């Protein structure tokens, strides 16, 4: 198992993202994180099919394809499904820990916000 040593970069929405490029083999490699991640994005930059397993999900990525999904995981495994046994195959990863919930992650908050802006509650003086 390979422990990911990349420092997360803060995003404007409060998320913490780790990005790195590495290689997979036909034997497979597992990458682990110190902190549980909430989103995984993997891009297959090789000429062979790669299999990715994380958070109970398994995806096969053809060459040049990518997969991204919100899911909770502390490690992921990646391996080449085709190619040569002694070759390595490049991929890129973006692993994200969500920050504080933003307006886009809280159901109904935007509707409530719009209503409060469009029709503010009258002040006591306005009610007279």
Backbone as CSV, one residue per row, in Angstrom:
resi,resn,N_x,N_y,N_z,CA_x,CA_y,CA_z,C_x,C_y,C_z
1,UNK,0.842,-1.168,0.000,0.000,0.000,0.000,0.895,1.242,0.000
2,UNK,0.507,2.194,-0.825,1.248,3.448,-0.934,0.465,4.549,-0.230
3,UNK,1.086,5.183,0.750,0.452,6.287,1.455,0.643,7.559,0.636
4,UNK,-0.448,8.258,0.365,-0.385,9.498,-0.410,0.220,10.584,0.478
5,UNK,1.318,11.172,0.014,2.061,12.172,0.778,1.860,13.596,0.259
6,UNK,0.934,13.797,-0.666,0.707,15.106,-1.269,-0.131,15.964,-0.321
7,UNK,0.290,17.214,-0.126,-0.457,18.142,0.723,-1.714,18.616,-0.004
8,UNK,-2.851,18.648,0.685,-4.073,19.136,0.036,-4.002,20.638,-0.226
9,UNK,-4.657,21.053,-1.281,-4.748,22.465,-1.643,-6.167,22.939,-1.364
10,UNK,-6.286,24.052,-0.635,-7.599,24.610,-0.331,-8.248,25.195,-1.577
11,UNK,-9.545,24.958,-1.713,-10.319,25.484,-2.830,-11.177,26.648,-2.320
12,UNK,-11.671,27.480,-3.208,-12.449,28.649,-2.801,-13.755,28.276,-2.108
13,UNK,-14.260,27.069,-2.343,-15.507,26.645,-1.705,-15.267,25.947,-0.360
14,UNK,-14.020,25.911,0.108,-13.707,25.283,1.388,-13.226,23.851,1.277
15,UNK,-13.337,23.252,0.106,-12.863,21.880,-0.091,-11.339,21.826,0.007
16,UNK,-10.827,20.641,0.308,-9.391,20.382,0.309,-9.124,19.318,-0.749
17,UNK,-8.335,19.637,-1.773,-8.115,18.718,-2.891,-6.655,18.283,-2.972
18,UNK,-6.488,16.989,-3.163,-5.164,16.400,-3.398,-5.126,15.960,-4.852
19,UNK,-4.110,16.394,-5.590,-3.965,16.003,-6.990,-2.583,15.405,-7.196
20,UNK,-2.543,14.298,-7.929,-1.254,13.708,-8.263,-1.390,12.809,-9.486
21,UNK,-0.249,12.521,-10.086,-0.141,11.610,-11.221,0.784,10.477,-10.805
22,UNK,0.408,9.236,-11.172,1.223,8.082,-10.822,1.023,7.023,-11.896
23,UNK,1.490,5.814,-11.612,1.357,4.730,-12.585,0.741,3.497,-11.938
24,UNK,0.038,2.738,-12.768,-0.570,1.471,-12.356,0.143,0.336,-13.078
25,UNK,0.052,-0.850,-12.504,0.591,-2.058,-13.128,-0.523,-3.091,-13.215
26,UNK,-0.252,-4.210,-13.827,-1.256,-5.278,-13.909,-1.456,-5.950,-12.541
27,UNK,-0.459,-5.856,-11.664,-0.598,-6.414,-10.313,-1.503,-5.546,-9.453
28,UNK,-1.603,-4.273,-9.762,-2.437,-3.353,-9.009,-1.657,-2.654,-7.911
29,UNK,-2.129,-1.460,-7.557,-1.538,-0.671,-6.478,-2.669,-0.054,-5.674
30,UNK,-2.470,0.004,-4.364,-3.445,0.634,-3.486,-2.825,1.897,-2.905
31,UNK,-3.571,2.986,-2.973,-3.145,4.273,-2.440,-4.047,4.614,-1.261
32,UNK,-3.449,4.994,-0.125,-4.242,5.297,1.067,-4.053,6.759,1.489
33,UNK,-5.063,7.281,2.183,-5.076,8.658,2.671,-5.197,8.650,4.188
34,UNK,-4.628,9.664,4.843,-4.760,9.809,6.290,-6.181,10.189,6.689
35,UNK,-6.851,10.953,5.827,-8.189,11.458,6.099,-9.156,10.876,5.073
36,UNK,-10.353,10.498,5.522,-11.356,9.979,4.586,-11.685,11.048,3.543
37,UNK,-11.726,10.644,2.291,-12.018,11.529,1.170,-13.503,11.430,0.825
38,UNK,-14.047,12.483,0.177,-15.469,12.526,-0.160,-15.758,12.500,-1.657
39,UNK,-14.735,12.651,-2.468,-14.949,12.642,-3.920,-13.690,12.110,-4.588
40,UNK,-13.877,11.317,-5.626,-12.745,10.767,-6.371,-12.915,11.077,-7.845
41,UNK,-11.841,11.524,-8.461,-11.790,11.728,-9.904,-10.504,11.083,-10.404
42,UNK,-10.627,10.151,-11.355,-9.469,9.464,-11.922,-9.505,9.603,-13.436
43,UNK,-8.373,9.955,-14.024,-8.243,10.071,-15.470,-7.204,9.065,-15.959
44,UNK,-7.592,8.226,-16.894,-6.692,7.231,-17.477,-5.900,7.908,-18.596
45,UNK,-4.617,8.113,-18.368,-3.752,8.775,-19.346,-2.891,7.777,-20.106
46,UNK,-3.261,6.512,-20.014,-2.475,5.466,-20.665,-3.172,4.982,-21.938
47,UNK,-2.577,3.979,-22.561,-3.137,3.380,-23.775,-3.821,2.050,-23.482
48,UNK,-4.003,1.729,-22.200,-4.621,0.460,-21.799,-5.785,0.715,-20.843
49,UNK,-6.639,-0.298,-20.667,-7.758,-0.188,-19.737,-7.269,-0.275,-18.289
50,UNK,-7.828,0.588,-17.436,-7.505,0.571,-16.013,-8.774,0.284,-15.214
51,UNK,-8.613,-0.446,-14.115,-9.724,-0.703,-13.206,-9.466,0.042,-11.901
52,UNK,-10.484,0.775,-11.426,-10.380,1.547,-10.198,-11.425,1.037,-9.216
53,UNK,-10.995,0.799,-7.963,-11.907,0.382,-6.897,-11.760,1.344,-5.732
54,UNK,-12.902,1.899,-5.277,-12.891,2.817,-4.131,-14.293,2.903,-3.547
55,UNK,-14.394,2.951,-2.234,-15.673,3.161,-1.570,-16.768,2.211,-1.990
56,UNK,-16.423,0.968,-2.273,-17.413,-0.015,-2.688,-17.795,0.051,-4.163
57,UNK,-17.188,0.928,-4.920,-17.456,1.075,-6.354,-16.278,0.545,-7.160
58,UNK,-16.569,-0.009,-8.333,-15.539,-0.468,-9.266,-15.866,0.085,-10.646
59,UNK,-14.878,0.676,-11.287,-15.059,1.226,-12.643,-13.906,0.796,-13.528
60,UNK,-14.228,0.513,-14.783,-13.220,0.233,-15.804,-13.113,1.472,-16.685
61,UNK,-11.890,1.987,-16.809,-11.648,3.192,-17.599,-10.882,2.852,-18.869
62,UNK,-11.505,3.012,-20.021,-10.777,2.852,-21.277,-9.709,3.937,-21.413
63,UNK,-8.755,3.759,-22.307,-7.719,4.770,-22.517,-8.325,6.144,-22.798
64,UNK,-7.791,7.165,-22.129,-8.250,8.525,-22.348,-9.543,8.889,-21.631
65,UNK,-10.177,7.961,-20.947,-11.442,8.237,-20.259,-11.189,8.596,-18.800
66,UNK,-12.217,9.146,-18.148,-12.108,9.501,-16.732,-13.396,9.138,-16.008
67,UNK,-13.314,9.131,-14.686,-14.462,8.838,-13.827,-14.364,9.703,-12.597
68,UNK,-15.460,10.336,-12.243,-15.527,11.127,-11.028,-16.851,10.893,-10.347
69,UNK,-16.816,10.779,-9.007,-18.049,10.511,-8.273,-17.879,10.873,-6.799
70,UNK,-18.941,11.435,-6.198,-18.894,11.636,-4.756,-18.985,10.274,-4.066
71,UNK,-18.044,9.942,-3.237,-18.082,8.732,-2.439,-17.076,8.848,-1.323
72,UNK,-17.312,8.129,-0.244,-16.423,8.175,0.909,-15.463,6.997,0.849
73,UNK,-14.168,7.282,0.987,-13.145,6.237,0.898,-11.874,6.719,1.575
74,UNK,-11.087,5.783,2.061,-9.785,6.097,2.661,-8.646,5.566,1.812
75,UNK,-8.994,4.746,0.817,-7.989,4.211,-0.103,-8.680,3.849,-1.415
76,UNK,-7.877,3.739,-2.454,-8.387,3.232,-3.726,-7.328,2.328,-4.337
77,UNK,-7.794,1.378,-5.125,-6.907,0.443,-5.806,-7.066,0.638,-7.302
78,UNK,-5.949,0.620,-8.009,-5.976,0.784,-9.459,-5.046,-0.238,-10.084
79,UNK,-5.496,-0.834,-11.189,-4.646,-1.789,-11.901,-4.970,-1.763,-13.383
80,UNK,-3.975,-2.152,-14.174,-4.149,-2.264,-15.615,-4.820,-3.601,-15.914
81,UNK,-5.832,-3.586,-16.780,-6.515,-4.820,-17.168,-5.952,-5.408,-18.445
82,UNK,-5.283,-4.566,-19.232,-4.675,-5.006,-20.486,-3.249,-4.471,-20.537
83,UNK,-2.491,-4.937,-21.498,-1.119,-4.456,-21.643,-0.115,-5.529,-21.277
84,UNK,1.086,-5.085,-20.964,2.183,-5.988,-20.624,2.369,-6.029,-19.107
85,UNK,2.698,-7.202,-18.580,2.822,-7.387,-17.141,3.912,-6.519,-16.509
86,UNK,4.991,-6.267,-17.218,6.096,-5.496,-16.639,6.046,-4.005,-16.985
87,UNK,4.961,-3.530,-17.610,4.826,-2.121,-17.985,4.050,-1.356,-16.910
88,UNK,4.183,-0.018,-16.946,3.400,0.848,-16.067,2.518,1.745,-16.930
89,UNK,1.371,2.160,-16.348,0.376,2.905,-17.096,-0.051,4.128,-16.289
90,UNK,0.092,5.300,-16.877,-0.098,6.560,-16.173,-1.575,6.903,-15.968
91,UNK,-1.847,7.502,-14.807,-3.175,8.015,-14.490,-3.010,9.259,-13.612
92,UNK,-4.074,10.073,-13.536,-4.099,11.241,-12.654,-5.300,11.120,-11.727
93,UNK,-5.137,11.667,-10.513,-6.179,11.588,-9.496,-6.414,12.966,-8.891
94,UNK,-7.668,13.253,-8.586,-8.046,14.391,-7.752,-8.938,13.813,-6.661
95,UNK,-8.468,13.872,-5.424,-9.211,13.376,-4.270,-9.612,14.580,-3.431
96,UNK,-10.881,14.649,-3.044,-11.400,15.832,-2.382,-12.059,15.508,-1.051
97,UNK,-11.748,16.331,-0.057,-12.481,16.336,1.209,-13.349,17.580,1.158
98,UNK,-14.672,17.391,1.291,-15.576,18.537,1.238,-15.375,19.445,2.438
99,UNK,-15.458,20.747,2.176,-15.387,21.740,3.238,-16.764,21.924,3.855
100,UNK,-16.987,23.081,4.434,-18.309,23.369,4.978,-19.319,23.357,3.848
101,UNK,-20.534,22.875,4.125,-21.525,22.824,3.045,-21.772,24.198,2.443
102,UNK,-21.631,24.277,1.162,-21.939,25.513,0.460,-23.397,25.501,0.039
103,UNK,-23.861,26.602,-0.494,-25.255,26.716,-0.908,-25.633,25.642,-1.913
104,UNK,-24.683,25.232,-2.743,-24.991,24.227,-3.759,-25.128,22.823,-3.179
105,UNK,-24.766,22.619,-1.899,-24.837,21.285,-1.298,-25.976,21.139,-0.292
106,UNK,-26.699,22.215,-0.004,-27.779,22.159,0.970,-29.097,22.299,0.223
107,UNK,-29.879,21.215,0.190,-31.142,21.220,-0.545,-32.064,22.337,-0.069
108,UNK,-32.578,23.110,-1.014,-33.561,24.136,-0.722,-33.020,25.457,-0.238
109,UNK,-31.747,25.549,0.064,-31.223,26.798,0.631,-31.284,27.944,-0.377
110,UNK,-31.058,27.652,-1.646,-31.101,28.717,-2.647,-32.519,29.271,-2.786
111,UNK,-33.545,28.393,-2.726,-34.929,28.853,-2.801,-35.254,29.754,-1.613
112,UNK,-34.842,29.340,-0.428,-35.086,30.148,0.764,-34.353,31.479,0.682
113,UNK,-33.142,31.472,0.173,-32.371,32.693,0.036,-33.050,33.648,-0.943
114,UNK,-33.503,33.127,-2.087,-34.189,33.963,-3.078,-35.450,34.587,-2.491
115,UNK,-36.231,33.797,-1.745,-37.460,34.307,-1.136,-37.156,35.422,-0.146
116,UNK,-36.099,35.261,0.646,-35.776,36.280,1.645,-35.293,37.568,0.985
117,UNK,-34.661,37.469,-0.176,-34.190,38.664,-0.883,-35.351,39.341,-1.602
118,UNK,-36.227,38.539,-2.227,-37.334,39.092,-3.000,-38.387,39.734,-2.104
119,UNK,-38.708,39.138,-0.992,-39.772,39.641,-0.121,-39.289,39.680,1.322
120,UNK,-38.477,40.668,1.653,-37.990,40.731,3.036,-39.144,40.979,4.003
121,UNK,-38.982,40.470,5.188,-39.981,40.644,6.245,-40.072,42.125,6.599
122,UNK,-41.306,42.695,6.649,-41.435,44.113,6.989,-41.004,44.389,8.428
123,UNK,-40.442,45.567,8.635,-40.043,45.978,9.973,-41.278,46.400,10.747
124,UNK,-41.206,46.510,12.082,-42.381,46.948,12.857,-42.915,48.309,12.406
125,UNK,-42.019,49.227,12.013,-42.481,50.547,11.542,-43.255,50.428,10.235
126,UNK,-42.833,49.493,9.358,-43.508,49.308,8.080,-44.888,48.677,8.266
127,UNK,-45.064,47.900,9.314,-46.347,47.239,9.578,-47.407,48.228,10.063
128,UNK,-47.013,49.397,10.597,-47.957,50.382,11.142,-48.729,51.099,10.090
